[in-house]
């Protein structure tokens, strides 16, 4: 199945894009999509926030949320303010 991943802040900077299309296996989760994005960024352990917020089709979701073909997953790094 194909999904679209929206990238923000350090994820967009690291991958050089604001969105990417991913092909995932049926039954894949939002966490699987996050893992795939991390693998595209060569692991990204140093430059990517470890626990971003996830949204599926504009609604916050847990990593175990099962995706459907055509879903849009947003990876939202934590934001700090002052």
N, C-alpha and C positions, 0 to 999 in steps of 0.2 A: 504494500500500500504506500501511497505517496502522501506526505504531509509537508507543510511549510513551517519553517522555524523563523521567528522574528528575533533578531539579536539587538541588544542594547549595550551601551557603555563598553566595558572591557571586552565583552564577547564580540561585539561588532568590530572593535579595533583589532583584536587578535585575528579574526577571520577575514577582515577586509570587506565585509558586506553587512548590510542591515537585515537581510533575509537569505535563507537558503532552502532549497527543496531537498528532502531526504526520502529515500526509499527504505521502509522498515517492514519487518515481517508482521503478518496479521497477529493481533493480540499484543503488540508492542505497547509500552506505557510511556507516559511523559518522561519518566526517569530514563528509559531506554533512549529516548530522543536526546536528552541531556548528555548521556554517556557518549552517544555518537558524535555530538557536536564537540565534546571534549577530545575525542579521538582525532577529529579533523584538525584540532588546534595542537596536535602533537602532545596530547595530555593536558596541556594548559594549566598544570597544577600550580605553577608559580604566578601566572598572571591572571588567572580566572578565579573569581570568587567561588569558594567551595560549595556554598549553599544558597544558590539564587532562588528567587520565587519563580514559580511556573504558572502560566495561565494557558488554558485550552479554550479556544474560541471565545476569548475575551472574559473568561471567568477563571478566577484563581483555582488551581488544581494541585493535588498532591502528586508526588512522583509515581505512585501506583495507579494513577488514572489511566485506564485503557483507552487507547486512541482508535479512531476510525479513519479510513481513507479520506483525504481532503481536509482533515483537521488543521488548525493553525495553532502552533505552540509558541508562546512567547517566553523567552528566558530573560528574567528581570533581576539583575544584580542588586544586592542591598544598596540602599542610598543612605548616606550620612549627611547630616546637616548641622548647622550651628546656630 
